[in-house]
Amino acid sequence: MAPSAYDVDRIRWHFPALREGAAHFDGPGGSQVPDTVATAVVETLTSAISNRGTVTPAERRADRIVVEARAAMGDLLAVDPGGIVFGRSATELTFHLARTLSSDWGPGDEVVVSRLDHDANIRPWVLAAETVGATVRWADFDPATGELPPEAVGAVVTDRTRLVAVTAASNLIGTRPDLPAIAEIAHAAGALLWVDGVHATAHVLTDVPATGADFWVCSPYKFLGPHLGVLAAAPELLETLHPAKLVPSSNAVPERFELGTLPYELLAGTTAAVDFLADLALTDPSLPRRARLVTSFAALEEHEDGLRAHLQAGLAELPGVRLWSRAVHRTPTLLMTFDGRDAADAYRFLAERGVNAPAGSFYALEASRWLGLGDAGGLRAGLAPYTDADDVDRLLRGLREFHSMC
Ligand SMILES: Cc1ncc(COP(=O)(O)O)c(C=O)c1O
């Protein structure tokens, strides 16, 4: 079915939160949740459930929920479900794996981080390197264009690089670096590629093997699901790693990486979120979920690109608005500042009019500073699957009023 099968009114109907009336541009911080996800969470919590096992129905239910959630994430990311690890958040998973991966690094070894990244894909590597005496090298993006060219990563990769950590998309300005080219550089040097897919996974169809990433982290609460984190890697690669774990807990992959009992209700919600994404564009329900995801993401991208163009055209007519999201390939996440006015004032002004577009640097502290925006950042307007043209018009109207008040 053609991408035009995207029916935003049908999609919005599934989001009870939207009935509160706000126009939500705060999706990059965490999306609103469809009714099907909430129902899956509630039904799991109100059904007989126990720890995973094979003896009682309650044990079998927990087991089935885990298996289904790994399968759903496998479909979303085009990876083997046997390499899906669940954790509390992408931040927690990155810290956990940074400790594990750095256990055989030492002085002279190097790790590359980028200034485009959220701190969740910087600090865990910086602290891990500090602990073992390894060196951190910084890949700088171009503040004028917002681009992180592969050459900027290549300039700091050496034959001592053990790992390159980079984002699939900036949560501040949306830039989507050329991951396959960066993977080629990292792998040619014998380094692993760790990709923060938290922002990207919500907007573009993900095919982890095609990006060349060895590790991919994402967070379902950014793509209509509940609050947890997901790591994807090839099971064969995970087999080579030995994280700190309790003695009685499973040493199998991927369970070896999962600390404590899994949040079954959130896993059920994650499966429901992937199913919801697969049906964003109504396709033939008998098609495999991955095929439906491919069609639905094509439709989502077209929908979000159209609204982004509408928003940008409106912003271009507003004097004194500076747009910082400039990269050629990027998500529909726009960072803006206002000549002579604080973005935080615009944030509050819009909030009073039921338009939620927060201001800040959103933990992309290095990126905000590199752009010259300090720790204050700017106003971020992020589009989501439920955003419609009326939302965009409300945002533009609010910004016009804000401007007229100066
Ligand atoms: C790009 C990016 N990376 C990492 C994170 C952190 O994710 P989590 O809250 O799952 O740790 C965020 C959250 O905003 C993000 O936008």
The ligand as an ORCA input file, in Angstrom:
! r2SCAN-3c Opt
* xyz 0 1
  C      19.654     10.448     21.805
  C      19.370      9.949     23.193
  N      20.209      9.058     23.749
  C      20.012      8.572     24.979
  C      18.954      8.984     25.743
  C      18.761      8.403     27.109
  O      17.793      7.405     27.036
  P      17.277      6.705     28.389
  O      16.358      7.662     29.040
  O      16.584      5.453     27.893
  O      18.475      6.408     29.191
  C      18.061      9.935     25.234
  C      16.953     10.441     26.051
  O      16.477     11.528     25.860
  C      18.268     10.417     23.914
  O      17.441     11.301     23.366
*
